[in-house]
Amino acid sequence: MRRLPVYLVLDNSGSMHGEAIEAVKNGVQVLVATLRQDPYALETAFISVITFNTDAEQLVPLTDLVSFQPPDIRAQGITSLGRALTLTAEKINDEVVKTTPDRRGDWKPIIFLMTDGSPTDEWRPGLEKLRKAKPGMIISCAAGLNADVSVLKEISEVVVQLDTADSNTIKKFFQWISASISSSSQKIDLSKKDVSQLDELPPPPPEINIVT
């Protein structure tokens, strides 16, 4: 079975404290519960959760939807985005099965990166490592108006922005992630091709603005 690896790379720095981090935790739970109802996603999607504050940590390794247990995410520290990019690259290299002449590996990973601020470390070396890991789509989300959109535009071709980082808007973002994973799983099953373009995903709701 060829898996569709999905990495949720989530900012849990101190500025996410309160309503925002609770919305993120609830969003992850709803996302997985929704995907469990989708036979395509249930068969192919594997989810990992990586968080970053003063350091980066993989809270959930790449896990099938049935076995997935939502992690306890707490807000603290600063925004070490570079560490998060480096760790994501390392986990892709460790966990994703590569295609060889003798076998078909996993599908290219989809990364959903969400942050509400600006990096507090040197992030470009981490980005270089991530590019060498050759993920598929990287979708970056600027949660609120304090997020540094210019940095996110260097990381990924697809950047979306939430006007606010309140519970309703973050909930909408995770619902869109869920729909995107579902449609990606179905496309992979039917076309046998990686998902690589924004127009291959469902259109985002009004609360989510595509940054051009």
C-alpha positions in Angstrom: 0.0 0.0 0.0 1.3 3.4 -0.9 0.7 5.9 1.9 -0.1 9.6 1.6 2.0 11.2 4.4 0.6 14.4 5.8 2.7 16.5 8.2 0.9 19.1 10.3 3.6 21.6 11.4 2.1 23.8 14.0 3.3 26.9 15.8 2.7 26.5 19.6 4.8 29.5 20.8 3.6 31.6 23.6 1.6 34.0 21.4 -0.7 31.1 20.6 -1.7 30.8 24.2 -5.4 30.6 25.1 -8.1 30.5 22.5 -5.8 29.9 19.5 -4.0 26.8 20.9 -7.3 25.3 22.1 -8.7 25.8 18.6 -5.6 24.0 17.2 -6.0 21.1 19.5 -9.7 20.8 18.7 -9.0 21.2 15.0 -6.6 18.3 15.0 -9.2 16.1 16.7 -12.0 17.1 14.3 -9.7 16.7 11.3 -8.9 13.1 12.2 -12.5 12.2 13.2 -13.7 13.6 9.8 -11.1 11.7 7.8 -12.0 8.5 9.5 -15.4 8.7 7.7 -13.7 8.9 4.3 -12.8 5.4 2.9 -10.2 6.9 0.5 -8.4 8.8 3.3 -8.8 5.9 5.7 -6.9 3.7 3.3 -4.1 6.1 2.3 -3.6 9.0 4.7 -1.1 8.9 7.5 -0.8 11.9 9.8 2.1 13.3 11.8 2.1 16.3 14.1 5.2 18.4 14.6 5.0 21.5 16.9 7.5 24.3 17.3 8.2 26.9 20.0 11.7 27.4 21.5 12.4 24.0 20.0 10.6 21.6 17.6 9.2 18.3 18.5 7.4 15.5 16.7 4.4 14.8 19.0 2.9 12.1 16.7 5.0 10.1 14.2 3.5 9.2 10.9 0.4 7.2 12.0 -2.6 5.7 10.3 -6.0 7.3 11.0 -7.4 4.4 13.1 -4.4 4.4 15.5 -4.0 8.2 15.6 -4.3 9.7 19.1 -4.6 13.6 19.3 -1.6 15.0 21.2 -1.8 17.5 24.1 -0.4 20.8 22.6 0.6 23.6 24.9 1.7 27.1 24.0 5.0 28.4 25.3 8.3 29.9 24.2 9.4 31.6 21.0 9.0 30.8 17.3 11.9 28.5 16.1 10.6 28.0 12.6 14.0 26.9 11.3 14.1 24.0 13.8 10.6 23.0 12.7 11.7 22.9 9.0 14.8 20.9 9.8 12.9 18.4 12.0 10.2 18.0 9.3 12.9 17.2 6.7 14.5 14.7 9.0 11.2 12.9 9.7 10.3 12.8 6.0 13.7 11.2 5.3 13.2 8.7 8.1 9.5 7.8 7.7 8.5 8.1 4.1 9.2 5.1 1.9 11.2 6.1 -1.2 10.5 4.8 -4.6 13.3 2.6 -6.0 13.7 0.5 -9.2 12.3 -2.5 -7.3 9.3 -0.9 -5.5 6.9 1.9 -5.5 7.3 4.1 -2.4 4.9 6.4 -0.6 3.2 9.4 -2.3 5.0 12.7 -1.9 4.2 14.2 1.5 1.8 17.1 1.9 2.9 19.6 4.6 0.5 22.0 6.3 2.5 24.7 8.2 0.7 27.2 10.5 2.3 30.1 12.4 1.0 33.3 13.9 4.3 35.2 14.1 7.8 35.7 12.7 10.7 33.3 13.0 13.1 33.8 15.9 15.9 31.6 14.5 17.7 31.3 11.2 15.2 29.4 9.1 16.7 29.3 5.6 19.1 26.3 6.3 16.0 24.4 7.5 14.2 25.3 4.3 17.1 24.0 2.3 17.0 20.7 4.1 13.3 20.4 3.6 13.6 21.0 -0.1 16.2 18.3 -0.3 13.7 15.9 1.3 11.5 16.6 -1.8 8.0 16.9 -0.3 5.0 17.4 -2.5 2.9 20.4 -1.7 3.8 22.7 1.2 0.8 24.8 2.2 1.6 27.6 4.7 -1.0 29.4 6.8 -0.5 32.9 8.3 -2.7 32.7 11.4 -3.6 36.3 12.0 -2.1 39.6 10.8 1.1 39.3 12.8 2.4 36.3 10.9 5.3 37.1 8.5 3.7 36.3 5.1 7.0 37.2 3.3 8.8 34.3 5.0 5.9 31.9 4.2 6.0 32.9 0.6 9.6 31.8 0.4 8.8 28.5 2.0 5.8 27.5 -0.2 4.0 28.4 -3.3 0.6 28.2 -1.6 0.1 30.7 1.3 -3.2 31.3 2.9 -4.0 33.9 5.6 -6.5 34.0 8.4 -7.6 37.5 9.3 -7.8 36.4 12.9 -6.5 33.5 15.0 -9.8 32.9 16.8 -11.4 29.6 17.3 -13.9 29.8 14.5 -11.3 30.8 11.9 -8.8 28.2 13.0 -11.7 25.6 12.9 -12.4 26.6 9.3 -8.7 26.1 8.4 -8.6 22.6 9.8 -11.9 21.8 8.1 -10.3 22.9 4.8 -7.2 20.7 5.6 -9.5 17.8 6.1 -11.3 18.4 2.8 -7.9 18.8 1.1 -6.6 15.5 2.4 -9.8 13.7 1.4 -9.7 15.1 -2.1 -6.0 14.3 -2.4 -6.6 10.7 -1.2 -9.3 10.3 -3.8 -7.3 11.8 -6.6 -4.3 9.6 -5.8 -6.6 6.5 -5.8 -8.2 7.4 -9.1 -5.4 9.0 -11.1 -2.3 7.4 -9.5 -0.6 10.8 -9.5 0.8 13.0 -6.7 -1.2 16.2 -5.8 1.0 19.2 -6.6 -1.2 22.2 -7.4 -3.6 24.4 -5.4 -6.4 23.9 -8.0 -6.3 20.2 -7.2 -7.6 21.1 -3.7 -11.1 22.2 -2.6 -11.5 26.0 -2.7 -11.0 27.5 0.8 -13.9 29.0 2.7 -14.3 32.8 2.9 -12.4 33.0 6.2 -9.3 31.8 4.5 -7.6 34.2 2.0 -5.2 33.0 -0.6 -2.1 35.2 -0.7 -0.9 36.1 -4.2 
